[in-house]
Amino acid sequence: MPPVLGETVGEVRRRRGWSIEQLSKRSSVPARLIREVESQSPTYVPSETNTVLLAETLRVAAGPLLEERERLFEQWHRLDIVR
């Protein structure tokens, strides 16, 4: 199974020595949303735009993060339909 989006973002952020607030300022993605991503919230899937902004800011390849985002979105959408 590929790395989880939130794990990747959190790991790279910590490796750079950045707080969530610092990543938020650098990426223009609200800190609240970064917390949702990193905590792997079952009720939040980041937009494609925010995923790309985080990837670019962290200097990681956007492709794998977008693939993981799409997988999470499909999973979230299926759960929403079941409810």
mmCIF file of the N, C-alpha and C atoms, coordinates in Angstrom:
data_MODEL
# 
_entry.id   MODEL 
# 
loop_
_atom_site.group_PDB 
_atom_site.id 
_atom_site.type_symbol 
_atom_site.label_atom_id 
_atom_site.label_alt_id 
_atom_site.label_comp_id 
_atom_site.label_asym_id 
_atom_site.label_entity_id 
_atom_site.label_seq_id 
_atom_site.pdbx_PDB_ins_code 
_atom_site.Cartn_x 
_atom_site.Cartn_y 
_atom_site.Cartn_z 
_atom_site.occupancy 
_atom_site.B_iso_or_equiv 
_atom_site.pdbx_formal_charge 
_atom_site.auth_seq_id 
_atom_site.auth_comp_id 
_atom_site.auth_asym_id 
_atom_site.auth_atom_id 
_atom_site.pdbx_PDB_model_num 
ATOM 1   N N  . MET A 1 1  ? 0.848   -1.187 0.000  1.00 0.00 ? 1  MET A N  1 
ATOM 2   C CA . MET A 1 1  ? 0.000   0.000  0.000  1.00 0.00 ? 1  MET A CA 1 
ATOM 3   C C  . MET A 1 1  ? 0.895   1.253  0.000  1.00 0.00 ? 1  MET A C  1 
ATOM 4   N N  . PRO A 1 2  ? 0.577   2.249  -0.823 1.00 0.00 ? 2  PRO A N  1 
ATOM 5   C CA . PRO A 1 2  ? 1.404   3.458  -0.879 1.00 0.00 ? 2  PRO A CA 1 
ATOM 6   C C  . PRO A 1 2  ? 1.296   4.253  0.422  1.00 0.00 ? 2  PRO A C  1 
ATOM 7   N N  . PRO A 1 3  ? 2.268   5.135  0.665  1.00 0.00 ? 3  PRO A N  1 
ATOM 8   C CA . PRO A 1 3  ? 2.197   5.947  1.879  1.00 0.00 ? 3  PRO A CA 1 
ATOM 9   C C  . PRO A 1 3  ? 0.917   6.767  1.914  1.00 0.00 ? 3  PRO A C  1 
ATOM 10  N N  . VAL A 1 4  ? 0.428   6.987  3.090  1.00 0.00 ? 4  VAL A N  1 
ATOM 11  C CA . VAL A 1 4  ? -0.772  7.778  3.269  1.00 0.00 ? 4  VAL A CA 1 
ATOM 12  C C  . VAL A 1 4  ? -0.403  9.249  3.142  1.00 0.00 ? 4  VAL A C  1 
ATOM 13  N N  . LEU A 1 5  ? -1.250  10.006 2.486  1.00 0.00 ? 5  LEU A N  1 
ATOM 14  C CA . LEU A 1 5  ? -1.016  11.422 2.225  1.00 0.00 ? 5  LEU A CA 1 
ATOM 15  C C  . LEU A 1 5  ? -0.615  12.175 3.494  1.00 0.00 ? 5  LEU A C  1 
ATOM 16  N N  . GLY A 1 6  ? -1.385  12.010 4.555  1.00 0.00 ? 6  GLY A N  1 
ATOM 17  C CA . GLY A 1 6  ? -1.110  12.716 5.805  1.00 0.00 ? 6  GLY A CA 1 
ATOM 18  C C  . GLY A 1 6  ? 0.219   12.335 6.423  1.00 0.00 ? 6  GLY A C  1 
ATOM 19  N N  . GLU A 1 7  ? 0.573   11.056 6.320  1.00 0.00 ? 7  GLU A N  1 
ATOM 20  C CA . GLU A 1 7  ? 1.860   10.613 6.849  1.00 0.00 ? 7  GLU A CA 1 
ATOM 21  C C  . GLU A 1 7  ? 3.000   11.268 6.089  1.00 0.00 ? 7  GLU A C  1 
ATOM 22  N N  . THR A 1 8  ? 2.886   11.318 4.768  1.00 0.00 ? 8  THR A N  1 
ATOM 23  C CA . THR A 1 8  ? 3.930   11.918 3.944  1.00 0.00 ? 8  THR A CA 1 
ATOM 24  C C  . THR A 1 8  ? 4.087   13.397 4.257  1.00 0.00 ? 8  THR A C  1 
ATOM 25  N N  . VAL A 1 9  ? 2.986   14.120 4.288  1.00 0.00 ? 9  VAL A N  1 
ATOM 26  C CA . VAL A 1 9  ? 3.042   15.561 4.562  1.00 0.00 ? 9  VAL A CA 1 
ATOM 27  C C  . VAL A 1 9  ? 3.653   15.801 5.935  1.00 0.00 ? 9  VAL A C  1 
ATOM 28  N N  . GLY A 1 10 ? 3.188   15.084 6.947  1.00 0.00 ? 10 GLY A N  1 
ATOM 29  C CA . GLY A 1 10 ? 3.699   15.264 8.304  1.00 0.00 ? 10 GLY A CA 1 
ATOM 30  C C  . GLY A 1 10 ? 5.172   14.916 8.433  1.00 0.00 ? 10 GLY A C  1 
ATOM 31  N N  . GLU A 1 11 ? 5.564   13.809 7.800  1.00 0.00 ? 11 GLU A N  1 
ATOM 32  C CA . GLU A 1 11 ? 6.953   13.365 7.881  1.00 0.00 ? 11 GLU A CA 1 
ATOM 33  C C  . GLU A 1 11 ? 7.900   14.378 7.234  1.00 0.00 ? 11 GLU A C  1 
ATOM 34  N N  . VAL A 1 12 ? 7.563   14.820 6.039  1.00 0.00 ? 12 VAL A N  1 
ATOM 35  C CA . VAL A 1 12 ? 8.429   15.771 5.335  1.00 0.00 ? 12 VAL A CA 1 
ATOM 36  C C  . VAL A 1 12 ? 8.439   17.122 6.063  1.00 0.00 ? 12 VAL A C  1 
ATOM 37  N N  . ARG A 1 13 ? 7.296   17.547 6.553  1.00 0.00 ? 13 ARG A N  1 
ATOM 38  C CA . ARG A 1 13 ? 7.230   18.807 7.304  1.00 0.00 ? 13 ARG A CA 1 
ATOM 39  C C  . ARG A 1 13 ? 8.142   18.756 8.522  1.00 0.00 ? 13 ARG A C  1 
ATOM 40  N N  . ARG A 1 14 ? 8.057   17.663 9.287  1.00 0.00 ? 14 ARG A N  1 
ATOM 41  C CA . ARG A 1 14 ? 8.898   17.526 10.484 1.00 0.00 ? 14 ARG A CA 1 
ATOM 42  C C  . ARG A 1 14 ? 10.371  17.424 10.120 1.00 0.00 ? 14 ARG A C  1 
ATOM 43  N N  . ARG A 1 15 ? 10.679  16.731 9.022  1.00 0.00 ? 15 ARG A N  1 
ATOM 44  C CA . ARG A 1 15 ? 12.070  16.615 8.577  1.00 0.00 ? 15 ARG A CA 1 
ATOM 45  C C  . ARG A 1 15 ? 12.661  17.988 8.257  1.00 0.00 ? 15 ARG A C  1 
ATOM 46  N N  . ARG A 1 16 ? 11.831  18.874 7.741  1.00 0.00 ? 16 ARG A N  1 
ATOM 47  C CA . ARG A 1 16 ? 12.287  20.236 7.427  1.00 0.00 ? 16 ARG A CA 1 
ATOM 48  C C  . ARG A 1 16 ? 12.333  21.115 8.674  1.00 0.00 ? 16 ARG A C  1 
ATOM 49  N N  . GLY A 1 17 ? 11.797  20.614 9.779  1.00 0.00 ? 17 GLY A N  1 
ATOM 50  C CA . GLY A 1 17 ? 11.798  21.370 11.019 1.00 0.00 ? 17 GLY A CA 1 
ATOM 51  C C  . GLY A 1 17 ? 10.739  22.462 11.073 1.00 0.00 ? 17 GLY A C  1 
ATOM 52  N N  . TRP A 1 18 ? 9.679   22.302 10.288 1.00 0.00 ? 18 TRP A N  1 
ATOM 53  C CA . TRP A 1 18 ? 8.616   23.304 10.218 1.00 0.00 ? 18 TRP A CA 1 
ATOM 54  C C  . TRP A 1 18 ? 7.446   22.911 11.109 1.00 0.00 ? 18 TRP A C  1 
ATOM 55  N N  . SER A 1 19 ? 6.829   23.912 11.698 1.00 0.00 ? 19 SER A N  1 
ATOM 56  C CA . SER A 1 19 ? 5.567   23.700 12.407 1.00 0.00 ? 19 SER A CA 1 
ATOM 57  C C  . SER A 1 19 ? 4.446   23.691 11.364 1.00 0.00 ? 19 SER A C  1 
ATOM 58  N N  . ILE A 1 20 ? 3.278   23.292 11.793 1.00 0.00 ? 20 ILE A N  1 
ATOM 59  C CA . ILE A 1 20 ? 2.129   23.341 10.895 1.00 0.00 ? 20 ILE A CA 1 
ATOM 60  C C  . ILE A 1 20 ? 1.869   24.782 10.469 1.00 0.00 ? 20 ILE A C  1 
ATOM 61  N N  . GLU A 1 21 ? 2.025   25.707 11.392 1.00 0.00 ? 21 GLU A N  1 
ATOM 62  C CA . GLU A 1 21 ? 1.805   27.124 11.076 1.00 0.00 ? 21 GLU A CA 1 
ATOM 63  C C  . GLU A 1 21 ? 2.812   27.619 10.034 1.00 0.00 ? 21 GLU A C  1 
ATOM 64  N N  . GLN A 1 22 ? 4.066   27.182 10.137 1.00 0.00 ? 22 GLN A N  1 
ATOM 65  C CA . GLN A 1 22 ? 5.074   27.593 9.153  1.00 0.00 ? 22 GLN A CA 1 
ATOM 66  C C  . GLN A 1 22 ? 4.734   27.034 7.771  1.00 0.00 ? 22 GLN A C  1 
ATOM 67  N N  . LEU A 1 23 ? 4.332   25.762 7.722  1.00 0.00 ? 23 LEU A N  1 
ATOM 68  C CA . LEU A 1 23 ? 3.945   25.171 6.441  1.00 0.00 ? 23 LEU A CA 1 
ATOM 69  C C  . LEU A 1 23 ? 2.727   25.905 5.879  1.00 0.00 ? 23 LEU A C  1 
ATOM 70  N N  . SER A 1 24 ? 1.815   26.273 6.738  1.00 0.00 ? 24 SER A N  1 
ATOM 71  C CA . SER A 1 24 ? 0.627   27.005 6.306  1.00 0.00 ? 24 SER A CA 1 
ATOM 72  C C  . SER A 1 24 ? 1.019   28.336 5.660  1.00 0.00 ? 24 SER A C  1 
ATOM 73  N N  . LYS A 1 25 ? 1.876   29.088 6.306  1.00 0.00 ? 25 LYS A N  1 
ATOM 74  C CA . LYS A 1 25 ? 2.302   30.378 5.758  1.00 0.00 ? 25 LYS A CA 1 
ATOM 75  C C  . LYS A 1 25 ? 3.039   30.214 4.435  1.00 0.00 ? 25 LYS A C  1 
ATOM 76  N N  . ARG A 1 26 ? 3.882   29.200 4.345  1.00 0.00 ? 26 ARG A N  1 
ATOM 77  C CA . ARG A 1 26 ? 4.672   28.993 3.121  1.00 0.00 ? 26 ARG A CA 1 
ATOM 78  C C  . ARG A 1 26 ? 3.817   28.484 1.960  1.00 0.00 ? 26 ARG A C  1 
ATOM 79  N N  . SER A 1 27 ? 2.783   27.701 2.276  1.00 0.00 ? 27 SER A N  1 
ATOM 80  C CA . SER A 1 27 ? 1.984   27.057 1.223  1.00 0.00 ? 27 SER A CA 1 
ATOM 81  C C  . SER A 1 27 ? 0.670   27.770 0.926  1.00 0.00 ? 27 SER A C  1 
ATOM 82  N N  . SER A 1 28 ? 0.230   28.634 1.805  1.00 0.00 ? 28 SER A N  1 
ATOM 83  C CA . SER A 1 28 ? -1.090  29.290 1.719  1.00 0.00 ? 28 SER A CA 1 
ATOM 84  C C  . SER A 1 28 ? -2.246  28.312 1.954  1.00 0.00 ? 28 SER A C  1 
ATOM 85  N N  . VAL A 1 29 ? -1.950  27.154 2.508  1.00 0.00 ? 29 VAL A N  1 
ATOM 86  C CA . VAL A 1 29 ? -2.987  26.200 2.891  1.00 0.00 ? 29 VAL A CA 1 
ATOM 87  C C  . VAL A 1 29 ? -3.271  26.441 4.374  1.00 0.00 ? 29 VAL A C  1 
ATOM 88  N N  . PRO A 1 30 ? -4.528  26.675 4.752  1.00 0.00 ? 30 PRO A N  1 
ATOM 89  C CA . PRO A 1 30 ? -4.831  26.950 6.160  1.00 0.00 ? 30 PRO A CA 1 
ATOM 90  C C  . PRO A 1 30 ? -4.325  25.853 7.098  1.00 0.00 ? 30 PRO A C  1 
ATOM 91  N N  . ALA A 1 31 ? -3.789  26.277 8.243  1.00 0.00 ? 31 ALA A N  1 
ATOM 92  C CA . ALA A 1 31 ? -3.252  25.331 9.231  1.00 0.00 ? 31 ALA A CA 1 
ATOM 93  C C  . ALA A 1 31 ? -4.299  24.300 9.637  1.00 0.00 ? 31 ALA A C  1 
ATOM 94  N N  . ARG A 1 32 ? -5.536  24.742 9.750  1.00 0.00 ? 32 ARG A N  1 
ATOM 95  C CA . ARG A 1 32 ? -6.630  23.827 10.122 1.00 0.00 ? 32 ARG A CA 1 
ATOM 96  C C  . ARG A 1 32 ? -6.725  22.658 9.135  1.00 0.00 ? 32 ARG A C  1 
ATOM 97  N N  . LEU A 1 33 ? -6.568  22.965 7.853  1.00 0.00 ? 33 LEU A N  1 
ATOM 98  C CA . LEU A 1 33 ? -6.663  21.912 6.836  1.00 0.00 ? 33 LEU A CA 1 
ATOM 99  C C  . LEU A 1 33 ? -5.438  21.003 6.864  1.00 0.00 ? 33 LEU A C  1 
ATOM 100 N N  . ILE A 1 34 ? -4.261  21.573 7.140  1.00 0.00 ? 34 ILE A N  1 
ATOM 101 C CA . ILE A 1 34 ? -3.049  20.748 7.254  1.00 0.00 ? 34 ILE A CA 1 
ATOM 102 C C  . ILE A 1 34 ? -3.209  19.774 8.425  1.00 0.00 ? 34 ILE A C  1 
ATOM 103 N N  . ARG A 1 35 ? -3.777  20.257 9.523  1.00 0.00 ? 35 ARG A N  1 
ATOM 104 C CA . ARG A 1 35 ? -4.025  19.363 10.672 1.00 0.00 ? 35 ARG A CA 1 
ATOM 105 C C  . ARG A 1 35 ? -4.972  18.227 10.277 1.00 0.00 ? 35 ARG A C  1 
ATOM 106 N N  . GLU A 1 36 ? -5.997  18.554 9.497  1.00 0.00 ? 36 GLU A N  1 
ATOM 107 C CA . GLU A 1 36 ? -6.941  17.523 9.023  1.00 0.00 ? 36 GLU A CA 1 
ATOM 108 C C  . GLU A 1 36 ? -6.216  16.484 8.166  1.00 0.00 ? 36 GLU A C  1 
ATOM 109 N N  . VAL A 1 37 ? -5.352  16.954 7.276  1.00 0.00 ? 37 VAL A N  1 
ATOM 110 C CA . VAL A 1 37 ? -4.599  16.041 6.409  1.00 0.00 ? 37 VAL A CA 1 
ATOM 111 C C  . VAL A 1 37 ? -3.706  15.143 7.247  1.00 0.00 ? 37 VAL A C  1 
ATOM 112 N N  . GLU A 1 38 ? -2.912  15.752 8.125  1.00 0.00 ? 38 GLU A N  1 
ATOM 113 C CA . GLU A 1 38 ? -1.945  14.980 8.909  1.00 0.00 ? 38 GLU A CA 1 
ATOM 114 C C  . GLU A 1 38 ? -2.610  14.018 9.875  1.00 0.00 ? 38 GLU A C  1 
ATOM 115 N N  . SER A 1 39 ? -3.776  14.362 10.381 1.00 0.00 ? 39 SER A N  1 
ATOM 116 C CA . SER A 1 39 ? -4.472  13.465 11.309 1.00 0.00 ? 39 SER A CA 1 
ATOM 117 C C  . SER A 1 39 ? -5.257  12.383 10.568 1.00 0.00 ? 39 SER A C  1 
ATOM 118 N N  . GLN A 1 40 ? -5.232  12.466 9.225  1.00 0.00 ? 40 GLN A N  1 
ATOM 119 C CA . GLN A 1 40 ? -5.930  11.501 8.379  1.00 0.00 ? 40 GLN A CA 1 
ATOM 120 C C  . GLN A 1 40 ? -7.413  11.457 8.725  1.00 0.00 ? 40 GLN A C  1 
ATOM 121 N N  . SER A 1 41 ? -7.989  12.630 8.869  1.00 0.00 ? 41 SER A N  1 
ATOM 122 C CA . SER A 1 41 ? -9.403  12.758 9.195  1.00 0.00 ? 41 SER A CA 1 
ATOM 123 C C  . SER A 1 41 ? -10.257 12.010 8.176  1.00 0.00 ? 41 SER A C  1 
ATOM 124 N N  . PRO A 1 42 ? -11.190 11.195 8.642  1.00 0.00 ? 42 PRO A N  1 
ATOM 125 C CA . PRO A 1 42 ? -12.065 10.475 7.719  1.00 0.00 ? 42 PRO A CA 1 
ATOM 126 C C  . PRO A 1 42 ? -13.115 11.373 7.065  1.00 0.00 ? 42 PRO A C  1 
ATOM 127 N N  . THR A 1 43 ? -13.219 12.608 7.523  1.00 0.00 ? 43 THR A N  1 
ATOM 128 C CA . THR A 1 43 ? -14.244 13.501 6.983  1.00 0.00 ? 43 THR A CA 1 
ATOM 129 C C  . THR A 1 43 ? -13.666 14.602 6.102  1.00 0.00 ? 43 THR A C  1 
ATOM 130 N N  . TYR A 1 44 ? -12.363 14.550 5.824  1.00 0.00 ? 44 TYR A N  1 
ATOM 131 C CA . TYR A 1 44 ? -11.749 15.611 5.022  1.00 0.00 ? 44 TYR A CA 1 
ATOM 132 C C  . TYR A 1 44 ? -10.795 15.025 4.000  1.00 0.00 ? 44 TYR A C  1 
ATOM 133 N N  . VAL A 1 45 ? -10.965 15.443 2.758  1.00 0.00 ? 45 VAL A N  1 
ATOM 134 C CA . VAL A 1 45 ? -10.027 15.118 1.682  1.00 0.00 ? 45 VAL A CA 1 
ATOM 135 C C  . VAL A 1 45 ? -9.602  16.460 1.093  1.00 0.00 ? 45 VAL A C  1 
ATOM 136 N N  . PRO A 1 46 ? -8.286  16.727 1.033  1.00 0.00 ? 46 PRO A N  1 
ATOM 137 C CA . PRO A 1 46 ? -7.850  18.033 0.523  1.00 0.00 ? 46 PRO A CA 1 
ATOM 138 C C  . PRO A 1 46 ? -8.186  18.199 -0.957 1.00 0.00 ? 46 PRO A C  1 
ATOM 139 N N  . SER A 1 47 ? -8.358  19.430 -1.368 1.00 0.00 ? 47 SER A N  1 
ATOM 140 C CA . SER A 1 47 ? -8.593  19.700 -2.788 1.00 0.00 ? 47 SER A CA 1 
ATOM 141 C C  . SER A 1 47 ? -7.318  19.394 -3.567 1.00 0.00 ? 47 SER A C  1 
ATOM 142 N N  . GLU A 1 48 ? -7.471  19.248 -4.869 1.00 0.00 ? 48 GLU A N  1 
ATOM 143 C CA . GLU A 1 48 ? -6.293  19.053 -5.718 1.00 0.00 ? 48 GLU A CA 1 
ATOM 144 C C  . GLU A 1 48 ? -5.347  20.239 -5.587 1.00 0.00 ? 48 GLU A C  1 
ATOM 145 N N  . THR A 1 49 ? -5.905  21.441 -5.549 1.00 0.00 ? 49 THR A N  1 
ATOM 146 C CA . THR A 1 49 ? -5.082  22.650 -5.439 1.00 0.00 ? 49 THR A CA 1 
ATOM 147 C C  . THR A 1 49 ? -4.258  22.630 -4.162 1.00 0.00 ? 49 THR A C  1 
ATOM 148 N N  . ASN A 1 50 ? -4.890  22.341 -3.025 1.00 0.00 ? 50 ASN A N  1 
ATOM 149 C CA . ASN A 1 50 ? -4.149  22.310 -1.764 1.00 0.00 ? 50 ASN A CA 1 
ATOM 150 C C  . ASN A 1 50 ? -3.115  21.200 -1.745 1.00 0.00 ? 50 ASN A C  1 
ATOM 151 N N  . THR A 1 51 ? -3.430  20.065 -2.355 1.00 0.00 ? 51 THR A N  1 
ATOM 152 C CA . THR A 1 51 ? -2.470  18.965 -2.421 1.00 0.00 ? 51 THR A CA 1 
ATOM 153 C C  . THR A 1 51 ? -1.237  19.392 -3.203 1.00 0.00 ? 51 THR A C  1 
ATOM 154 N N  . VAL A 1 52 ? -1.440  20.056 -4.341 1.00 0.00 ? 52 VAL A N  1 
ATOM 155 C CA . VAL A 1 52 ? -0.310  20.535 -5.151 1.00 0.00 ? 52 VAL A CA 1 
ATOM 156 C C  . VAL A 1 52 ? 0.478   21.609 -4.402 1.00 0.00 ? 52 VAL A C  1 
ATOM 157 N N  . LEU A 1 53 ? -0.215  22.531 -3.744 1.00 0.00 ? 53 LEU A N  1 
ATOM 158 C CA . LEU A 1 53 ? 0.479   23.563 -2.972 1.00 0.00 ? 53 LEU A CA 1 
ATOM 159 C C  . LEU A 1 53 ? 1.364   22.950 -1.892 1.00 0.00 ? 53 LEU A C  1 
ATOM 160 N N  . LEU A 1 54 ? 0.860   21.950 -1.191 1.00 0.00 ? 54 LEU A N  1 
ATOM 161 C CA . LEU A 1 54 ? 1.653   21.285 -0.157 1.00 0.00 ? 54 LEU A CA 1 
ATOM 162 C C  . LEU A 1 54 ? 2.845   20.569 -0.766 1.00 0.00 ? 54 LEU A C  1 
ATOM 163 N N  . ALA A 1 55 ? 2.627   19.862 -1.864 1.00 0.00 ? 55 ALA A N  1 
ATOM 164 C CA . ALA A 1 55 ? 3.730   19.151 -2.528 1.00 0.00 ? 55 ALA A CA 1 
ATOM 165 C C  . ALA A 1 55 ? 4.810   20.121 -2.985 1.00 0.00 ? 55 ALA A C  1 
ATOM 166 N N  . GLU A 1 56 ? 4.406   21.199 -3.629 1.00 0.00 ? 56 GLU A N  1 
ATOM 167 C CA . GLU A 1 56 ? 5.387   22.176 -4.120 1.00 0.00 ? 56 GLU A CA 1 
ATOM 168 C C  . GLU A 1 56 ? 6.153   22.810 -2.967 1.00 0.00 ? 56 GLU A C  1 
ATOM 169 N N  . THR A 1 57 ? 5.470   23.161 -1.911 1.00 0.00 ? 57 THR A N  1 
ATOM 170 C CA . THR A 1 57 ? 6.117   23.800 -0.770 1.00 0.00 ? 57 THR A CA 1 
ATOM 171 C C  . THR A 1 57 ? 7.087   22.846 -0.084 1.00 0.00 ? 57 THR A C  1 
ATOM 172 N N  . LEU A 1 58 ? 6.683   21.584 0.031  1.00 0.00 ? 58 LEU A N  1 
ATOM 173 C CA . LEU A 1 58 ? 7.540   20.582 0.677  1.00 0.00 ? 58 LEU A CA 1 
ATOM 174 C C  . LEU A 1 58 ? 8.594   20.015 -0.268 1.00 0.00 ? 58 LEU A C  1 
ATOM 175 N N  . ARG A 1 59 ? 8.486   20.384 -1.546 1.00 0.00 ? 59 ARG A N  1 
ATOM 176 C CA . ARG A 1 59 ? 9.407   19.905 -2.587 1.00 0.00 ? 59 ARG A CA 1 
ATOM 177 C C  . ARG A 1 59 ? 9.407   18.381 -2.694 1.00 0.00 ? 59 ARG A C  1 
ATOM 178 N N  . VAL A 1 60 ? 8.188   17.855 -2.790 1.00 0.00 ? 60 VAL A N  1 
ATOM 179 C CA . VAL A 1 60 ? 8.001   16.432 -3.056 1.00 0.00 ? 60 VAL A CA 1 
ATOM 180 C C  . VAL A 1 60 ? 7.179   16.318 -4.335 1.00 0.00 ? 60 VAL A C  1 
ATOM 181 N N  . ALA A 1 61 ? 7.255   15.176 -4.986 1.00 0.00 ? 61 ALA A N  1 
ATOM 182 C CA . ALA A 1 61 ? 6.512   14.966 -6.226 1.00 0.00 ? 61 ALA A CA 1 
ATOM 183 C C  . ALA A 1 61 ? 5.015   15.036 -5.960 1.00 0.00 ? 61 ALA A C  1 
ATOM 184 N N  . ALA A 1 62 ? 4.328   15.822 -6.752 1.00 0.00 ? 62 ALA A N  1 
ATOM 185 C CA . ALA A 1 62 ? 2.882   15.988 -6.575 1.00 0.00 ? 62 ALA A CA 1 
ATOM 186 C C  . ALA A 1 62 ? 2.109   14.760 -7.045 1.00 0.00 ? 62 ALA A C  1 
ATOM 187 N N  . GLY A 1 63 ? 2.613   14.065 -8.055 1.00 0.00 ? 63 GLY A N  1 
ATOM 188 C CA . GLY A 1 63 ? 1.894   12.927 -8.633 1.00 0.00 ? 63 GLY A CA 1 
ATOM 189 C C  . GLY A 1 63 ? 1.447   11.891 -7.618 1.00 0.00 ? 63 GLY A C  1 
ATOM 190 N N  . PRO A 1 64 ? 2.374   11.348 -6.812 1.00 0.00 ? 64 PRO A N  1 
ATOM 191 C CA . PRO A 1 64 ? 1.958   10.343 -5.826 1.00 0.00 ? 64 PRO A CA 1 
ATOM 192 C C  . PRO A 1 64 ? 0.963   10.891 -4.796 1.00 0.00 ? 64 PRO A C  1 
ATOM 193 N N  . LEU A 1 65 ? 1.132   12.155 -4.401 1.00 0.00 ? 65 LEU A N  1 
ATOM 194 C CA . LEU A 1 65 ? 0.189   12.736 -3.447 1.00 0.00 ? 65 LEU A CA 1 
ATOM 195 C C  . LEU A 1 65 ? -1.192  12.897 -4.076 1.00 0.00 ? 65 LEU A C  1 
ATOM 196 N N  . LEU A 1 66 ? -1.227  13.280 -5.351 1.00 0.00 ? 66 LEU A N  1 
ATOM 197 C CA . LEU A 1 66 ? -2.515  13.416 -6.036 1.00 0.00 ? 66 LEU A CA 1 
ATOM 198 C C  . LEU A 1 66 ? -3.191  12.059 -6.221 1.00 0.00 ? 66 LEU A C  1 
ATOM 199 N N  . GLU A 1 67 ? -2.395  11.026 -6.493 1.00 0.00 ? 67 GLU A N  1 
ATOM 200 C CA . GLU A 1 67 ? -2.959  9.673  -6.609 1.00 0.00 ? 67 GLU A CA 1 
ATOM 201 C C  . GLU A 1 67 ? -3.572  9.241  -5.279 1.00 0.00 ? 67 GLU A C  1 
ATOM 202 N N  . GLU A 1 68 ? -2.845  9.486  -4.201 1.00 0.00 ? 68 GLU A N  1 
ATOM 203 C CA . GLU A 1 68 ? -3.351  9.124  -2.880 1.00 0.00 ? 68 GLU A CA 1 
ATOM 204 C C  . GLU A 1 68 ? -4.594  9.943  -2.546 1.00 0.00 ? 68 GLU A C  1 
ATOM 205 N N  . ARG A 1 69 ? -4.599  11.222 -2.899 1.00 0.00 ? 69 ARG A N  1 
ATOM 206 C CA . ARG A 1 69 ? -5.759  12.088 -2.676 1.00 0.00 ? 69 ARG A CA 1 
ATOM 207 C C  . ARG A 1 69 ? -6.977  11.543 -3.418 1.00 0.00 ? 69 ARG A C  1 
ATOM 208 N N  . GLU A 1 70 ? -6.767  11.105 -4.650 1.00 0.00 ? 70 GLU A N  1 
ATOM 209 C CA . GLU A 1 70 ? -7.869  10.553 -5.447 1.00 0.00 ? 70 GLU A CA 1 
ATOM 210 C C  . GLU A 1 70 ? -8.412  9.276  -4.807 1.00 0.00 ? 70 GLU A C  1 
ATOM 211 N N  . ARG A 1 71 ? -7.516  8.433  -4.310 1.00 0.00 ? 71 ARG A N  1 
ATOM 212 C CA . ARG A 1 71 ? -7.939  7.199  -3.636 1.00 0.00 ? 71 ARG A CA 1 
ATOM 213 C C  . ARG A 1 71 ? -8.759  7.534  -2.391 1.00 0.00 ? 71 ARG A C  1 
ATOM 214 N N  . LEU A 1 72 ? -8.287  8.513  -1.615 1.00 0.00 ? 72 LEU A N  1 
ATOM 215 C CA . LEU A 1 72 ? -9.022  8.928  -0.419 1.00 0.00 ? 72 LEU A CA 1 
ATOM 216 C C  . LEU A 1 72 ? -10.381 9.512  -0.787 1.00 0.00 ? 72 LEU A C  1 
ATOM 217 N N  . PHE A 1 73 ? -10.412 10.314 -1.864 1.00 0.00 ? 73 PHE A N  1 
ATOM 218 C CA . PHE A 1 73 ? -11.666 10.919 -2.292 1.00 0.00 ? 73 PHE A CA 1 
ATOM 219 C C  . PHE A 1 73 ? -12.667 9.847  -2.695 1.00 0.00 ? 73 PHE A C  1 
ATOM 220 N N  . GLU A 1 74 ? -12.223 8.845  -3.460 1.00 0.00 ? 74 GLU A N  1 
ATOM 221 C CA . GLU A 1 74 ? -13.125 7.758  -3.869 1.00 0.00 ? 74 GLU A CA 1 
ATOM 222 C C  . GLU A 1 74 ? -13.636 6.984  -2.660 1.00 0.00 ? 74 GLU A C  1 
ATOM 223 N N  . GLN A 1 75 ? -12.750 6.736  -1.704 1.00 0.00 ? 75 GLN A N  1 
ATOM 224 C CA . GLN A 1 75 ? -13.132 6.026  -0.483 1.00 0.00 ? 75 GLN A CA 1 
ATOM 225 C C  . GLN A 1 75 ? -14.143 6.855  0.307  1.00 0.00 ? 75 GLN A C  1 
ATOM 226 N N  . TRP A 1 76 ? -13.882 8.146  0.450  1.00 0.00 ? 76 TRP A N  1 
ATOM 227 C CA . TRP A 1 76 ? -14.767 9.050  1.178  1.00 0.00 ? 76 TRP A CA 1 
ATOM 228 C C  . TRP A 1 76 ? -16.125 9.140  0.472  1.00 0.00 ? 76 TRP A C  1 
ATOM 229 N N  . HIS A 1 77 ? -16.107 9.227  -0.852 1.00 0.00 ? 77 HIS A N  1 
ATOM 230 C CA . HIS A 1 77 ? -17.341 9.336  -1.631 1.00 0.00 ? 77 HIS A CA 1 
ATOM 231 C C  . HIS A 1 77 ? -18.186 8.069  -1.463 1.00 0.00 ? 77 HIS A C  1 
ATOM 232 N N  . ARG A 1 78 ? -17.552 6.907  -1.476 1.00 0.00 ? 78 ARG A N  1 
ATOM 233 C CA . ARG A 1 78 ? -18.297 5.653  -1.283 1.00 0.00 ? 78 ARG A CA 1 
ATOM 234 C C  . ARG A 1 78 ? -18.933 5.623  0.090  1.00 0.00 ? 78 ARG A C  1 
ATOM 235 N N  . LEU A 1 79 ? -18.206 6.073  1.111  1.00 0.00 ? 79 LEU A N  1 
ATOM 236 C CA . LEU A 1 79 ? -18.771 6.103  2.463  1.00 0.00 ? 79 LEU A CA 1 
ATOM 237 C C  . LEU A 1 79 ? -19.956 7.050  2.534  1.00 0.00 ? 79 LEU A C  1 
ATOM 238 N N  . ASP A 1 80 ? -19.855 8.176  1.841  1.00 0.00 ? 80 ASP A N  1 
ATOM 239 C CA . ASP A 1 80 ? -20.925 9.159  1.835  1.00 0.00 ? 80 ASP A CA 1 
ATOM 240 C C  . ASP A 1 80 ? -22.187 8.592  1.181  1.00 0.00 ? 80 ASP A C  1 
ATOM 241 N N  . ILE A 1 81 ? -22.009 7.804  0.139  1.00 0.00 ? 81 ILE A N  1 
ATOM 242 C CA . ILE A 1 81 ? -23.150 7.194  -0.557 1.00 0.00 ? 81 ILE A CA 1 
ATOM 243 C C  . ILE A 1 81 ? -23.821 6.161  0.337  1.00 0.00 ? 81 ILE A C  1 
ATOM 244 N N  . VAL A 1 82 ? -23.033 5.404  1.098  1.00 0.00 ? 82 VAL A N  1 
ATOM 245 C CA . VAL A 1 82 ? -23.564 4.373  1.964  1.00 0.00 ? 82 VAL A CA 1 
ATOM 246 C C  . VAL A 1 82 ? -24.393 4.976  3.098  1.00 0.00 ? 82 VAL A C  1 
ATOM 247 N N  . ARG A 1 83 ? -24.008 6.145  3.570  1.00 0.00 ? 83 ARG A N  1 
ATOM 248 C CA . ARG A 1 83 ? -24.735 6.788  4.675  1.00 0.00 ? 83 ARG A CA 1 
ATOM 249 C C  . ARG A 1 83 ? -26.066 7.154  4.199  1.00 0.00 ? 83 ARG A C  1 
# 
